Amino acid sequence: MNADDFPTPAADVAERHSVRLLAGAVGAVLANVEFATLGPNGTAGSVVGVEQRALGVDGLWFPVAASLLVAGVVALDVRRDLTGGLRRVLLALGFLAVRLLPVG
């Protein structure tokens, strides 16, 4: 297997669009990933779950709306400042991984 076997990026998709889309998708996923201590009584839970419990809302609409909101905010941040926005996404990801994922 060599480098020619892998697909190349699509020439018709601008990088500025694909980076925003990917960053927004990562933000939406992070909002829904279960972390070790975010649930009730120190159990596993997601950021969206914390918001849902704090606001006292039920239903599928809230996680979908919260995920789209997070994705939109991240995409707008990356659109405004590509380098700074991606740096903030990586810092948030690193913070969540270090502070909230189970150890051992």
C-alpha positions in Angstrom: 0.0 0.0 0.0 1.4 3.4 -0.9 0.3 7.0 -0.8 -1.5 6.8 -4.2 -4.0 4.2 -2.7 -5.6 6.8 -0.4 -8.3 9.2 -1.7 -7.3 12.8 -2.1 -9.4 15.7 -0.7 -12.2 16.7 -3.0 -11.2 19.6 -5.1 -14.7 21.0 -5.2 -15.0 21.3 -1.4 -13.3 24.4 -0.1 -11.2 23.8 3.0 -12.8 26.7 4.8 -16.2 24.9 4.6 -15.0 21.4 5.4 -13.0 22.5 8.5 -16.0 24.4 9.9 -18.2 21.4 9.2 -15.8 19.0 10.9 -15.3 21.3 13.9 -19.0 21.7 14.3 -19.5 17.9 14.1 -16.8 17.4 16.8 -18.5 19.9 19.0 -21.9 18.1 18.6 -20.3 14.8 19.4 -18.5 16.1 22.5 -21.8 17.6 23.7 -23.3 14.0 23.7 -20.3 11.9 24.8 -20.8 10.5 28.3 -18.1 11.5 30.7 -17.4 9.8 34.0 -18.6 12.4 36.5 -21.3 14.4 34.7 -24.2 12.2 35.5 -26.4 12.3 38.6 -24.6 11.3 41.8 -21.2 11.1 40.1 -22.3 8.7 37.4 -21.5 8.9 33.7 -23.4 11.6 31.8 -23.1 14.0 28.9 -23.0 17.8 28.7 -26.4 17.7 27.1 -27.8 15.5 29.9 -26.5 18.0 32.5 -28.3 20.9 30.6 -31.5 18.7 30.3 -31.6 18.0 34.0 -30.8 21.6 35.0 -33.6 23.0 32.8 -36.0 20.2 33.6 -36.8 19.4 30.0 -37.5 16.0 28.4 -37.7 14.6 24.9 -35.5 14.1 21.9 -35.9 17.6 20.7 -33.6 19.1 23.4 -30.5 16.9 22.7 -30.9 17.6 19.0 -31.3 21.3 19.5 -28.4 21.5 22.0 -26.1 19.6 19.6 -27.0 21.9 16.7 -26.4 24.9 18.9 -23.0 23.7 20.0 -22.1 22.7 16.4 -23.2 26.2 15.2 -21.2 28.0 17.8 -18.1 26.0 17.2 -18.4 26.5 13.4 -18.9 30.2 13.8 -15.9 30.5 16.0 -13.7 28.6 13.5 -15.1 30.7 10.7 -14.2 33.9 12.6 -10.7 32.8 13.4 -9.6 29.5 12.0 -6.4 29.0 14.0 -7.8 30.4 17.2 -11.1 28.5 16.8 -9.4 25.2 16.2 -7.0 25.9 19.2 -10.1 26.4 21.4 -11.7 23.2 20.1 -8.5 21.2 20.9 -8.2 22.9 24.3 -11.8 22.0 25.2 -11.3 18.4 24.0 -8.1 18.1 26.1 -9.8 19.6 29.2 -12.7 17.2 28.9 -10.4 14.2 28.4 -8.2 15.1 31.3 -10.9 16.1 33.8 -13.9 13.9 33.0 -12.9 10.6 31.5 -12.5 7.7 33.8 -9.0 6.8 34.9 -7.8 3.2 35.0 
